[in-house]
Amino acid sequence: MPRTEEVADVRDEYELVERAGHLLAGADEFACAANDLHTWSAMQKFAAELPERRKLRVRKVYLSRVMLDPAGVEHLRTLRRFGAEVRISDHEINETILLDGRIAILAAGPGYSVVTKPDLVRGISSLFEAAWRSSTAMEAYETRFAELRQYTPQLLELLSSGSTDEKAARTMGVGLRTYRRRVAELMDVLGATSRFQAGALAREAGLL
């Protein structure tokens, strides 16, 4: 884990767990910001396996597209049952883990950076707190996304098949206006400006 001015770089998340897992094991506060449930999967698994030695305050904020994945939603519900505070954001997030406000771990392409320099950590913490304040408690999204989550798999399948809107609407058993409204809602949640981009973002989020 090469170190330069209190910033250490690691190749992948598994090396991150191996080299920095002890930092998480000793933390009292754990804050995480992620666009999906995949970026920090190994760290999440490691955290779940820690012994219950004390009360750990956990705050997590995710991009709203995680609410389209039934398995992802169930995972977030489980986190809440175990006491984690979970919020949802409609805006892109700087993917970050913060430990006790003293250590920041940043997703940087395929690798990760572990930051311990106080000034840098304070700046990263400020960005996280801004994202946390502007996000919404997960329970407020449950009703809003229930219908959208139900028809998202079929909608994505129809979009990727190249069907015309008219044919896709008939397949879904809805009117053309309803179909187009649902496409627009899905694109909005995914943050897509085109249907092609919607497909790419859906694959990135593990929805396809």
N, C-alpha and C positions, 0 to 999 in steps of 0.2 A: 504494500500500500504506500506508494511514493508520497512524500510529504513536502509541501512547499508553503511556507508562511501560514501554517495552521490550516491548510486545505489539503486533504488527502483524497486521492482518486483511486477508485476500485473498478475492475473490469465489468462485473455483473452483480446481480443481486445476491447470488449465492456466496460470492466472495465478500459482499457487504455483510451478510449475516455472520460469516466466519470471522471477519476482522472487527466488525463493529457491534456484533450481537450483545456483547457484554455491556455496551452503553445503554441499550434498551433494557437489558435485564436489571440495571441499577437505577432506572429512571422512576420518578414519581408522577410525571406528567408527560403524556404522549399526544402529540398533535399531528395530524396527517391531512394533506390535501392531495387529491388525485383526480384525474379526468375519468378514470375507470377503475375496475377492480383488479387490473392485471399488473400495473406498474410496481406495486409493493407486495405482490402475492407471497413471496418467500418471507419477507419481514412480518407480514400479517400472520403467517403460519407459525413463525418462531414466537411471536408475541402470544398467540393462543396457547402455546405449549409451556409458557412460563408458569412456575408454581404460584399459587395464590398466597403470596407471602404478606401482602398488604394491599390497601386500596390504591389503585392506579387510576388517575383521572385520564380519560381518553376522549379526545375530540377529533371528529373526522368530517371533512367536507368533500363532497364529490360533485362532479359535473352532472347535470340533470339527466343525461342520456343513460346513466346507470339505472334509472327508474323504468327503462323499457325492458329490462332483462328480468324475468320472473325469479331466476336463481339469484341474481344480484340483489333484488329486493328482499328476498328471504334472508340472505346473508346480512344485510343491513338491519333487518328486524331482529336477528339474533344478536347482533352487536348491541342494539338498544336494550334488549332484555338483560344483557350482562352489564348494563350501566353506561355504555358509551353514549356520548352526545353526538348525534349525526345530523348534519345539515346538507342541503342541496343548493348548488349554485347554477345560475343560468349563463354564467360567463366562464371562459377558459381559465384554468387554474395553473399556477406555478406548482408543479408536483414536488412536494416538500414533506419531510418528516422533521419535527422539532421535539427535542428531548429536554425537558426542564428549562426551556428557554436558554440553554447553554450550548446546545449542539444542534446543528442543522444538517440534514442530509438531503441533497438535491439530485433529482433525476437529470442526467446530462447525456442525452443520446442513449447509446447502449450501456453506458456506465453510470457511475454515481460519484458524487463528491461529498465528503464528510467535512464540514466546516466547524471549526472551534474558535476562530478569531472573533472576539466579542463584538466588534463593530459590525462585522459582516452578519453575525447571527442576529443582532438587534434589527438590522435592516430587513433580513429575511422574515423575522418574527413579525415585523410591522406589516409586511405584505400578507402574511397569513392572517393576521388579526383583521385586516381590511376585508379579505375574502370571507372570513367567518362572519363579520358584522353584516355584510351585504347578502349573505346566504339565508336560506329559509329552513326552518325545522322540517325534517323529513316527513312527519305526519301530515303536514299541510299539502304535501305532494301526492299523498296516497290516493285521494279521491280523484284529483285532477288527472292522474296518469293511469287509473284503473282501466278505463275504456281503451285508451291509446295502447297500453301494454297488451291488451287482449288481441287487437287486430294487427299489431306491428309485424309478427312473423309472416302472415299472409301478404301484408302490404309490401314488405321488403322482397318477398318472393316474386310478386307480380311486377314490381319495379325492375328487378334484375332480369326478368324474362323478356322484357321489351314489349309487353302487351300494350295495345293502345289504351287510352283512358276509358274509352267506351267499353271495351272488352273486359278490362280489369274491374270496372264498376259492376258489370253483369256477374262476373265471377264472385265478387264479394256480396252480391245481392243488395247493392245500394244504388242510389241515383248518382249520376255523373258529378253533380255538385258536391254531394257528400264525399265521394271518393277523392275529389280534388282537395277538399278541405282537409281530409285526413292526411293526404300527401303533404300538404302545406304544414300541418301541425308536426308531422314527423320530421320534416326538413328543419323546422324551427328548433325542435328539441336537439337534433343532431348538430345544429349550427352549420347546416349546408346551404349553399347558395344555388346548387343545381341538383338534379336528381342523380346524376353520375357521382357527384361528391357525396350525396347521401349514402349511396351504396358503399363507397370507400370508407366513410366514417363508421357505418354500421359494421363492416368487417373489422375495422380497427377496434371497435368496442366489443367484439365477440358476438354480435347479434346475427351474423350470417356465417 
